[in-house]
Amino acid sequence: MSEGGVFISRPFLHYWRAAAVSGLGTYVTLFALQALVVLTLDGTATHVGWLNAARWLPYLVFGLVVGALVDGRRRLPLMIRTDVAQAVLLLAIPVLWWGDLLPLPVLLAIVFAYGTAAVVNMAATMSLLPRLVEPGQLQPAHARVDGADAVASTAGPAIGGVLVSAVGAPLAVLLDSATYLYSALTLRRIELDEPPPRTGVTARALAGEIADGVRWAYGRSGLRTLAIATHAWFVGNAIVGVVLAPYAFLVLDLRAAQFGVVGAAGGIGAVLGAAVTTSVGRRLGTGRTIILCHLVTTAAVVAMLLAGESAYAVGVLGLGQGLYGLAMGISNSHEMSYRQLVTPDELQARTNTTLRSINRAVVVVVAPIAGVLADAVGVRSMLLVAASAFALVAVGLAATPFRNARAPV
């Protein structure tokens, strides 16, 4: 059966449902954790920076090793186990808060552990999809997953805003814990014959496998130009991720529910982006589509800056978030499918995790610095830096042969 150009097999349907539901909970938690730091723990942009760094630090610490280990394991069982681990860790946040045992260092430790489970989950999840669909269906399959993620990013912040206003940020995290349990139970229904796990891997052999993944990602695969541009994109994204909540709460004086609406606007943009991404890519090609998205992201951050000068701050900030989501909704499936289509199955986890680890390492380094600078020179100045970073990425890619790239079929 085909729907929207994607072959809908039963295993893919279970995969999609698990991703859609756990994604919804994740967006609620991302909203709730930032609100928890700013509103419950009386934190600043610096503290939000440390929160984001703690979430992504496991990619820097464990990412390369995880990629090599996952390539030698069955991927579906790893997804199920790490879903359960994430559920338990998130459950600890409201429990500790209830017992008045949740200072910022404890929260950061839990977020680090949660991020560690997420690294393994991501490596297994992204590497499993090429085993569920044919190569010609990979980009539309990514677009379908992105569509679910976009809906989650629309509803998640809105639900998070309502929950934070109604029951407080710590209890809002409970919803995400439940969604990870649902995901684990849904994934258990997938019947898939995966290659047997490798055994007897030595430390030296593991180091060699890690090196193979790095060499592929930045060498003969041809992914280097896109990889470096994406690393630079994450500089701007890390800045936006740190300063947006303090900008909304402390500068624009928005309430939690209003900021939730702003976040939902980003999700609506992502829904629209995911809906048109395949047709845009067919018309423009992979390279030009991604470059266009970076230009739209630049315009999005400029709109966010203008919200501080407008009497309609919620609407203008929402417009910026909508454009930001639109660009991500269009670009992600093309970047992911291009990467996976040029990568053999035995290198999927290493390639995905190597590149994502460097991306998240950028966040780990940039997020705390952005938070400190935002407190020192102002969040609006840092938004301007982010817009400049996105513009440089677009111009840089346009100046390389990647502008003519098309995904292999």
The 8 nearest C-alpha neighbors of each residue, nearest first, counted from 0:
[[1, 6, 7, 2, 8, 5, 4, 9],
 [0, 2, 6, 5, 7, 4, 3, 8],
 [1, 3, 4, 5, 6, 0, 7, 143],
 [2, 4, 5, 1, 139, 6, 143, 140],
 [3, 5, 2, 1, 139, 6, 136, 140],
 [6, 4, 1, 2, 3, 139, 136, 140],
 [5, 7, 1, 0, 8, 2, 4, 136],
 [8, 6, 0, 1, 5, 11, 12, 9],
 [9, 7, 11, 10, 6, 12, 0, 131],
 [8, 10, 12, 11, 13, 7, 189, 14],
 [11, 9, 189, 13, 12, 8, 14, 190],
 [12, 10, 14, 8, 13, 9, 15, 131],
 [11, 13, 9, 15, 14, 10, 16, 8],
 [14, 12, 16, 10, 15, 11, 185, 17],
 [15, 13, 11, 17, 12, 16, 10, 18],
 [14, 16, 12, 18, 13, 17, 11, 19],
 [17, 15, 19, 13, 18, 14, 12, 20],
 [16, 18, 182, 14, 15, 20, 19, 185],
 [17, 19, 15, 21, 16, 20, 22, 14],
 [20, 18, 16, 22, 147, 17, 21, 148],
 [21, 19, 23, 22, 17, 18, 178, 16],
 [20, 22, 178, 24, 179, 18, 23, 19],
 [23, 21, 25, 19, 20, 24, 18, 151],
 [24, 22, 151, 20, 155, 21, 25, 26],
 [23, 25, 175, 27, 21, 22, 26, 178],
 [24, 26, 22, 28, 27, 23, 175, 29],
 [27, 25, 155, 29, 28, 23, 24, 152],
 [26, 28, 155, 159, 24, 30, 25, 156],
 [27, 29, 31, 25, 172, 30, 26, 32],
 [30, 28, 26, 32, 31, 27, 25, 33],
 [29, 31, 28, 27, 33, 32, 156, 159],
 [30, 32, 28, 168, 34, 33, 29, 35],
 [33, 31, 35, 34, 29, 30, 28, 36],
 [32, 34, 36, 35, 31, 30, 37, 47],
 [33, 35, 31, 37, 32, 38, 36, 168],
 [34, 36, 39, 32, 168, 33, 38, 37],
 [35, 37, 40, 42, 33, 34, 39, 38],
 [38, 36, 42, 41, 34, 35, 40, 43],
 [39, 37, 41, 34, 35, 40, 36, 42],
 [38, 40, 35, 41, 36, 37, 34, 168],
 [39, 41, 36, 42, 38, 37, 35, 103],
 [42, 40, 37, 38, 39, 36, 43, 35],
 [41, 43, 37, 36, 40, 46, 44, 38],
 [44, 42, 46, 45, 37, 47, 245, 41],
 [43, 45, 370, 47, 46, 245, 48, 242],
 [44, 46, 370, 48, 371, 43, 47, 367],
 [45, 47, 49, 48, 43, 44, 42, 50],
 [48, 46, 50, 44, 49, 45, 241, 51],
 [49, 47, 367, 366, 370, 45, 46, 51],
 [48, 50, 52, 46, 47, 367, 51, 53],
 [51, 49, 47, 53, 48, 52, 107, 46],
 [52, 50, 54, 48, 53, 49, 47, 55],
 [51, 53, 363, 49, 55, 54, 50, 56],
 [54, 52, 111, 50, 56, 51, 55, 107],
 [53, 55, 114, 51, 111, 110, 52, 56],
 [56, 54, 52, 359, 57, 53, 58, 363],
 [55, 57, 53, 59, 58, 363, 52, 54],
 [58, 56, 60, 115, 59, 61, 55, 114],
 [59, 57, 62, 356, 56, 61, 60, 55],
 [58, 60, 360, 56, 57, 356, 62, 61],
 [59, 61, 57, 58, 62, 56, 63, 356],
 [62, 60, 58, 57, 64, 63, 59, 65],
 [61, 63, 58, 65, 356, 64, 59, 352],
 [64, 62, 66, 353, 65, 61, 209, 352],
 [63, 65, 67, 66, 62, 61, 68, 209],
 [66, 64, 68, 62, 67, 63, 61, 69],
 [67, 65, 349, 348, 352, 69, 63, 64],
 [66, 68, 70, 349, 64, 65, 69, 209],
 [69, 67, 65, 71, 70, 66, 64, 72],
 [68, 70, 72, 71, 66, 67, 65, 348],
 [71, 69, 67, 348, 68, 72, 345, 66],
 [70, 72, 197, 69, 196, 68, 67, 73],
 [73, 71, 196, 69, 70, 74, 197, 68],
 [72, 74, 75, 196, 193, 76, 195, 194],
 [73, 75, 123, 77, 76, 72, 127, 78],
 [74, 76, 78, 77, 73, 79, 123, 127],
 [77, 75, 79, 78, 74, 80, 73, 187],
 [78, 76, 80, 74, 75, 79, 81, 123],
 [79, 77, 120, 75, 76, 81, 80, 123],
 [78, 80, 183, 76, 82, 77, 81, 186],
 [81, 79, 77, 83, 82, 78, 76, 84],
 [80, 82, 84, 83, 78, 116, 79, 120],
 [83, 81, 79, 179, 85, 80, 84, 183],
 [82, 84, 86, 80, 81, 85, 180, 87],
 [85, 83, 81, 87, 86, 82, 88, 80],
 [86, 84, 88, 82, 83, 87, 113, 81],
 [85, 87, 176, 83, 89, 179, 84, 88],
 [88, 86, 90, 84, 85, 89, 83, 91],
 [89, 87, 85, 91, 90, 86, 113, 84],
 [88, 90, 91, 86, 87, 92, 176, 85],
 [89, 91, 87, 88, 92, 176, 173, 93],
 [90, 92, 94, 88, 89, 93, 95, 87],
 [91, 93, 95, 94, 90, 89, 96, 169],
 [94, 92, 169, 96, 170, 95, 91, 97],
 [95, 93, 91, 97, 92, 96, 98, 90],
 [96, 94, 100, 98, 97, 92, 101, 93],
 [95, 97, 99, 93, 101, 98, 94, 100],
 [98, 96, 94, 95, 99, 93, 100, 101],
 [97, 99, 95, 96, 100, 94, 101, 93],
 [98, 100, 96, 97, 101, 95, 102, 94],
 [101, 99, 95, 98, 96, 102, 97, 105],
 [100, 102, 96, 95, 105, 99, 106, 103],
 [103, 101, 105, 104, 100, 106, 40, 99],
 [102, 104, 106, 105, 107, 101, 40, 36],
 [105, 103, 107, 106, 102, 108, 101, 109],
 [106, 104, 108, 107, 103, 102, 101, 109],
 [105, 107, 103, 109, 108, 104, 101, 110],
 [108, 106, 110, 104, 105, 109, 53, 111],
 [109, 107, 111, 105, 106, 110, 104, 112],
 [110, 108, 112, 106, 111, 107, 113, 105],
 [109, 111, 113, 107, 54, 108, 112, 114],
 [112, 110, 114, 53, 108, 54, 109, 113],
 [113, 111, 115, 109, 114, 110, 108, 116],
 [114, 112, 110, 116, 111, 115, 85, 109],
 [113, 115, 117, 111, 54, 112, 116, 57],
 [116, 114, 112, 57, 118, 117, 113, 111],
 [117, 115, 113, 114, 119, 81, 118, 120],
 [116, 118, 114, 120, 115, 119, 121, 113],
 [119, 117, 121, 115, 120, 116, 58, 114],
 [118, 120, 122, 116, 117, 121, 65, 123],
 [121, 119, 117, 78, 123, 118, 122, 81],
 [120, 122, 124, 118, 123, 119, 117, 125],
 [123, 121, 119, 348, 120, 124, 125, 352],
 [122, 124, 74, 126, 120, 121, 125, 127],
 [125, 123, 121, 127, 126, 122, 120, 78],
 [126, 124, 127, 122, 123, 128, 121, 351],
 [125, 127, 123, 348, 347, 124, 128, 122],
 [126, 128, 124, 130, 125, 129, 123, 74],
 [127, 129, 131, 130, 126, 125, 132, 124],
 [130, 128, 131, 132, 127, 126, 137, 133],
 [131, 129, 128, 127, 132, 126, 133, 344],
 [130, 132, 128, 129, 11, 127, 10, 133],
 [133, 131, 129, 130, 136, 137, 134, 128],
 [132, 134, 136, 135, 137, 129, 131, 130],
 [135, 133, 137, 136, 132, 408, 340, 129],
 [136, 134, 133, 408, 137, 138, 132, 139],
 [137, 135, 133, 134, 139, 138, 5, 140],
 [136, 138, 140, 134, 139, 135, 336, 141],
 [137, 139, 141, 336, 140, 136, 332, 142],
 [140, 138, 142, 141, 136, 137, 5, 143],
 [141, 139, 137, 143, 142, 138, 136, 5],
 [140, 142, 144, 138, 332, 143, 139, 145],
 [141, 143, 139, 145, 140, 332, 144, 273],
 [144, 142, 146, 140, 145, 141, 139, 147],
 [145, 143, 141, 147, 146, 142, 15, 148],
 [144, 146, 148, 142, 143, 147, 149, 141],
 [147, 145, 143, 149, 273, 144, 148, 270],
 [148, 146, 19, 150, 144, 149, 145, 151],
 [147, 149, 145, 151, 146, 150, 22, 19],
 [150, 148, 270, 269, 152, 146, 266, 151],
 [149, 151, 153, 147, 152, 148, 270, 266],
 [152, 150, 23, 148, 154, 153, 149, 155],
 [151, 153, 266, 149, 155, 150, 154, 26],
 [266, 154, 152, 263, 150, 151, 267, 155],
 [153, 155, 151, 157, 152, 156, 158, 263],
 [154, 156, 27, 26, 158, 152, 151, 23],
 [157, 155, 259, 159, 262, 158, 27, 263],
 [158, 156, 259, 160, 154, 159, 260, 155],
 [159, 157, 161, 155, 160, 156, 154, 162],
 [158, 160, 27, 156, 162, 157, 161, 155],
 [161, 159, 256, 259, 157, 255, 163, 158],
 [160, 162, 158, 164, 159, 163, 256, 165],
 [163, 161, 165, 159, 164, 160, 171, 166],
 [162, 164, 167, 168, 160, 165, 161, 166],
 [165, 163, 161, 162, 167, 166, 160, 255],
 [164, 166, 162, 163, 161, 167, 160, 168],
 [167, 165, 163, 162, 164, 170, 168, 171],
 [168, 166, 163, 169, 164, 170, 165, 171],
 [167, 169, 163, 31, 171, 35, 170, 34],
 [170, 168, 93, 171, 172, 167, 92, 35],
 [169, 171, 172, 93, 173, 168, 167, 166],
 [170, 172, 168, 173, 169, 162, 163, 174],
 [171, 173, 170, 28, 174, 175, 169, 31],
 [174, 172, 176, 171, 175, 170, 90, 177],
 [175, 173, 177, 172, 176, 24, 171, 178],
 [174, 176, 24, 178, 177, 173, 172, 25],
 [175, 177, 86, 173, 174, 179, 178, 89],
 [178, 176, 180, 174, 175, 179, 181, 173],
 [179, 177, 21, 181, 175, 180, 176, 24],
 [180, 178, 182, 82, 21, 181, 86, 176],
 [179, 181, 183, 177, 178, 182, 83, 86],
 [182, 180, 178, 184, 179, 183, 185, 177],
 [181, 183, 17, 179, 185, 180, 184, 21],
 [182, 184, 79, 180, 186, 185, 181, 82],
 [185, 183, 181, 187, 182, 186, 180, 188],
 [184, 186, 182, 187, 183, 188, 17, 13],
 [187, 185, 183, 188, 189, 184, 182, 13],
 [186, 188, 184, 185, 189, 183, 79, 190],
 [189, 187, 186, 185, 190, 13, 184, 10],
 [190, 188, 10, 186, 187, 191, 13, 185],
 [189, 191, 188, 10, 192, 187, 9, 186],
 [192, 190, 193, 189, 10, 75, 131, 130],
 [191, 193, 194, 190, 195, 73, 130, 189],
 [192, 194, 191, 73, 195, 74, 75, 130],
 [193, 195, 196, 192, 73, 72, 197, 71],
 [196, 194, 193, 197, 73, 72, 71, 192],
 [197, 195, 72, 71, 73, 198, 194, 70],
 [196, 198, 71, 195, 72, 199, 200, 70],
 [199, 197, 200, 196, 71, 72, 201, 195],
 [198, 200, 201, 197, 204, 202, 196, 205],
 [199, 201, 198, 204, 205, 202, 197, 203],
 [202, 200, 204, 203, 205, 199, 206, 198],
 [201, 203, 205, 204, 206, 200, 207, 199],
 [204, 202, 206, 201, 205, 207, 200, 208],
 [205, 203, 207, 201, 206, 202, 200, 208],
 [204, 206, 202, 208, 207, 203, 201, 209],
 [207, 205, 209, 203, 204, 208, 202, 210],
 [206, 208, 204, 210, 205, 209, 211, 203],
 [207, 209, 211, 205, 210, 206, 67, 204],
 [208, 210, 206, 212, 211, 207, 67, 63],
 [209, 211, 207, 213, 208, 212, 214, 206],
 [212, 210, 208, 214, 209, 213, 215, 207],
 [211, 213, 349, 215, 209, 210, 350, 214],
 [214, 212, 210, 216, 215, 211, 217, 209],
 [215, 213, 218, 211, 217, 212, 216, 210],
 [214, 216, 218, 212, 213, 220, 217, 219],
 [217, 215, 213, 214, 350, 218, 222, 212],
 [216, 218, 223, 214, 215, 222, 213, 219],
 [219, 217, 214, 215, 220, 216, 221, 223],
 [218, 220, 221, 215, 217, 214, 216, 222],
 [221, 219, 222, 215, 218, 216, 341, 217],
 [220, 222, 219, 223, 218, 217, 224, 216],
 [223, 221, 220, 225, 224, 216, 226, 217],
 [222, 224, 217, 226, 225, 221, 227, 216],
 [225, 223, 227, 226, 222, 228, 401, 221],
 [224, 226, 228, 223, 227, 222, 229, 401],
 [225, 227, 223, 229, 224, 228, 222, 230],
 [228, 226, 230, 229, 224, 225, 223, 231],
 [229, 227, 231, 225, 230, 226, 392, 232],
 [228, 230, 232, 226, 231, 227, 225, 233],
 [229, 231, 227, 358, 233, 232, 228, 226],
 [230, 232, 228, 234, 233, 229, 227, 392],
 [233, 231, 229, 234, 230, 235, 389, 228],
 [232, 234, 236, 230, 231, 235, 237, 358],
 [233, 235, 237, 231, 232, 236, 361, 238],
 [236, 234, 385, 238, 233, 388, 237, 232],
 [235, 237, 233, 239, 238, 234, 240, 232],
 [238, 236, 240, 362, 234, 235, 239, 366],
 [237, 239, 235, 241, 236, 240, 369, 385],
 [240, 238, 236, 242, 241, 237, 243, 235],
 [239, 241, 237, 238, 242, 243, 236, 244],
 [242, 240, 238, 48, 239, 47, 243, 366],
 [243, 241, 239, 245, 244, 378, 246, 240],
 [242, 244, 246, 239, 245, 240, 241, 247],
 [243, 245, 247, 246, 242, 248, 33, 241],
 [246, 244, 248, 249, 247, 242, 243, 44],
 [247, 245, 250, 243, 244, 249, 248, 242],
 [246, 248, 251, 244, 245, 253, 250, 249],
 [249, 247, 252, 253, 245, 246, 244, 251],
 [248, 250, 245, 252, 246, 247, 251, 253],
 [251, 249, 246, 252, 247, 248, 245, 307],
 [250, 252, 247, 253, 249, 248, 246, 307],
 [253, 251, 248, 249, 250, 247, 254, 246],
 [254, 252, 248, 247, 251, 257, 258, 255],
 [253, 255, 257, 256, 258, 252, 248, 247],
 [256, 254, 258, 160, 257, 259, 164, 253],
 [255, 257, 160, 259, 258, 254, 161, 260],
 [258, 256, 260, 254, 259, 255, 253, 261],
 [259, 257, 261, 255, 260, 256, 262, 253],
 [258, 260, 157, 160, 156, 256, 262, 257],
 [259, 261, 263, 257, 258, 262, 157, 264],
 [262, 260, 317, 258, 264, 259, 263, 257],
 [263, 261, 259, 265, 156, 264, 260, 258],
 [262, 264, 153, 266, 260, 265, 261, 156],
 [265, 263, 321, 267, 261, 266, 262, 317],
 [266, 264, 321, 320, 324, 268, 262, 263],
 [153, 265, 267, 152, 263, 269, 149, 264],
 [268, 266, 264, 270, 269, 265, 153, 263],
 [267, 269, 325, 321, 324, 265, 271, 266],
 [268, 270, 324, 328, 325, 149, 272, 266],
 [271, 269, 149, 267, 273, 272, 268, 146],
 [270, 272, 274, 268, 269, 273, 325, 267],
 [271, 273, 328, 329, 325, 269, 274, 270],
 [272, 274, 328, 146, 270, 276, 329, 271],
 [273, 275, 271, 272, 276, 270, 146, 277],
 [276, 274, 272, 278, 273, 277, 279, 271],
 [277, 275, 329, 279, 273, 278, 272, 274],
 [278, 276, 280, 279, 275, 281, 139, 142],
 [277, 279, 281, 280, 275, 276, 282, 274],
 [280, 278, 276, 282, 281, 277, 283, 275],
 [279, 281, 284, 277, 283, 282, 278, 285],
 [282, 280, 278, 279, 284, 283, 277, 285],
 [281, 283, 279, 280, 284, 278, 277, 288],
 [284, 282, 280, 287, 288, 281, 279, 285],
 [283, 285, 280, 405, 281, 286, 287, 282],
 [284, 286, 405, 288, 404, 280, 287, 333],
 [287, 285, 402, 404, 289, 288, 401, 403],
 [288, 286, 290, 402, 289, 283, 284, 285],
 [289, 287, 291, 285, 286, 290, 283, 280],
 [288, 290, 292, 330, 286, 291, 287, 285],
 [291, 289, 287, 393, 293, 292, 288, 286],
 [292, 290, 294, 288, 289, 293, 287, 295],
 [291, 293, 326, 295, 289, 290, 294, 330],
 [292, 294, 296, 290, 393, 295, 291, 389],
 [295, 293, 297, 291, 292, 296, 393, 390],
 [294, 296, 292, 298, 297, 293, 326, 299],
 [297, 295, 299, 293, 323, 294, 298, 326],
 [296, 298, 386, 294, 299, 295, 389, 300],
 [297, 299, 295, 301, 296, 300, 302, 294],
 [300, 298, 319, 296, 302, 322, 323, 297],
 [299, 301, 303, 302, 297, 298, 386, 319],
 [300, 302, 298, 304, 303, 299, 305, 297],
 [303, 301, 319, 305, 299, 300, 304, 298],
 [304, 302, 316, 300, 319, 306, 301, 305],
 [303, 305, 301, 302, 306, 307, 300, 379],
 [306, 304, 302, 308, 307, 303, 301, 309],
 [305, 307, 312, 315, 309, 303, 316, 308],
 [308, 306, 305, 309, 304, 312, 251, 303],
 [309, 307, 305, 306, 310, 312, 304, 311],
 [310, 308, 306, 311, 312, 307, 305, 315],
 [309, 311, 312, 308, 306, 307, 313, 315],
 [312, 310, 309, 314, 313, 315, 306, 316],
 [311, 313, 306, 315, 309, 314, 310, 316],
 [314, 312, 316, 311, 315, 317, 261, 257],
 [313, 315, 317, 311, 312, 316, 318, 261],
 [316, 314, 318, 306, 312, 317, 313, 311],
 [317, 315, 303, 319, 313, 306, 318, 314],
 [316, 318, 261, 314, 320, 315, 319, 264],
 [319, 317, 321, 315, 316, 320, 314, 322],
 [320, 318, 299, 302, 303, 316, 322, 317],
 [319, 321, 265, 323, 317, 318, 322, 264],
 [320, 322, 265, 268, 264, 318, 324, 319],
 [321, 323, 325, 299, 319, 324, 320, 268],
 [324, 322, 320, 296, 299, 321, 326, 325],
 [323, 325, 269, 265, 268, 327, 321, 322],
 [326, 324, 268, 269, 272, 322, 328, 323],
 [327, 325, 292, 329, 323, 324, 328, 296],
 [326, 328, 324, 330, 329, 325, 331, 269],
 [329, 327, 272, 269, 273, 325, 326, 330],
 [328, 330, 272, 276, 326, 327, 273, 331],
 [331, 329, 327, 289, 333, 332, 328, 326],
 [330, 332, 334, 333, 327, 329, 335, 328],
 [333, 331, 141, 335, 142, 334, 138, 330],
 [334, 332, 336, 331, 335, 330, 337, 285],
 [333, 335, 331, 337, 332, 336, 338, 330],
 [336, 334, 338, 332, 337, 333, 331, 339],
 [335, 337, 138, 339, 333, 338, 334, 340],
 [338, 336, 406, 340, 334, 335, 339, 333],
 [339, 337, 335, 336, 340, 341, 334, 342],
 [338, 340, 342, 336, 341, 337, 335, 347],
 [341, 339, 337, 342, 338, 336, 407, 134],
 [340, 342, 339, 338, 337, 220, 343, 407],
 [343, 341, 339, 340, 347, 346, 338, 344],
 [344, 342, 346, 345, 347, 341, 339, 340],
 [345, 343, 347, 346, 342, 129, 126, 348],
 [344, 346, 343, 347, 70, 348, 71, 342],
 [347, 345, 349, 344, 343, 348, 350, 342],
 [348, 346, 344, 350, 126, 349, 345, 351],
 [347, 349, 66, 351, 122, 126, 70, 350],
 [350, 348, 66, 212, 352, 67, 346, 347],
 [349, 351, 353, 347, 212, 348, 352, 216],
 [352, 350, 348, 354, 349, 353, 355, 347],
 [351, 353, 355, 66, 349, 354, 350, 356],
 [354, 352, 356, 350, 63, 355, 351, 349],
 [355, 353, 357, 356, 352, 351, 350, 358],
 [354, 356, 358, 352, 357, 353, 359, 351],
 [357, 355, 58, 359, 353, 62, 358, 354],
 [356, 358, 360, 354, 359, 355, 361, 353],
 [359, 357, 355, 230, 361, 356, 360, 233],
 [358, 360, 362, 356, 361, 55, 357, 58],
 [361, 359, 357, 363, 59, 362, 358, 356],
 [360, 362, 359, 358, 364, 363, 365, 357],
 [363, 361, 359, 365, 237, 360, 366, 364],
 [364, 362, 52, 360, 361, 56, 366, 365],
 [365, 363, 361, 362, 366, 360, 367, 368],
 [364, 366, 362, 368, 367, 363, 361, 369],
 [365, 367, 48, 369, 362, 368, 237, 363],
 [368, 366, 48, 370, 49, 369, 365, 45],
 [369, 367, 371, 365, 370, 366, 372, 364],
 [370, 368, 366, 372, 367, 371, 238, 365],
 [369, 371, 45, 44, 48, 367, 373, 368],
 [370, 372, 45, 368, 374, 373, 369, 375],
 [373, 371, 375, 369, 374, 370, 376, 368],
 [372, 374, 378, 377, 370, 375, 376, 371],
 [373, 375, 371, 372, 377, 376, 370, 44],
 [374, 376, 372, 373, 377, 371, 370, 378],
 [377, 375, 373, 372, 374, 380, 378, 381],
 [376, 378, 373, 379, 380, 374, 375, 381],
 [377, 379, 373, 381, 380, 242, 246, 382],
 [380, 378, 382, 381, 377, 304, 383, 246],
 [381, 379, 383, 378, 382, 377, 384, 376],
 [380, 382, 384, 378, 383, 379, 373, 385],
 [383, 381, 385, 379, 384, 380, 386, 378],
 [382, 384, 386, 380, 381, 385, 387, 379],
 [383, 385, 381, 387, 382, 386, 388, 380],
 [386, 384, 235, 382, 388, 383, 387, 238],
 [385, 387, 297, 383, 389, 388, 384, 300],
 [386, 388, 384, 390, 385, 389, 391, 383],
 [389, 387, 385, 391, 235, 386, 390, 384],
 [390, 388, 392, 386, 297, 391, 387, 232],
 [389, 391, 387, 393, 392, 388, 297, 394],
 [390, 392, 394, 388, 389, 393, 395, 387],
 [391, 393, 395, 389, 390, 394, 228, 396],
 [394, 392, 290, 390, 293, 396, 391, 395],
 [395, 393, 397, 391, 392, 396, 390, 398],
 [394, 396, 392, 398, 397, 393, 391, 399],
 [397, 395, 398, 393, 399, 394, 392, 402],
 [396, 398, 394, 402, 395, 399, 393, 290],
 [397, 399, 395, 396, 394, 400, 402, 401],
 [400, 398, 401, 396, 397, 402, 395, 224],
 [401, 399, 402, 403, 398, 404, 397, 396],
 [402, 400, 404, 403, 399, 286, 396, 224],
 [401, 403, 286, 287, 400, 397, 404, 399],
 [404, 402, 401, 286, 400, 405, 287, 284],
 [405, 403, 286, 401, 285, 402, 284, 406],
 [406, 404, 285, 284, 407, 286, 403, 337],
 [405, 407, 337, 285, 408, 404, 340, 336],
 [408, 406, 405, 340, 341, 337, 135, 134],
 [407, 135, 406, 134, 340, 136, 405, 137]]
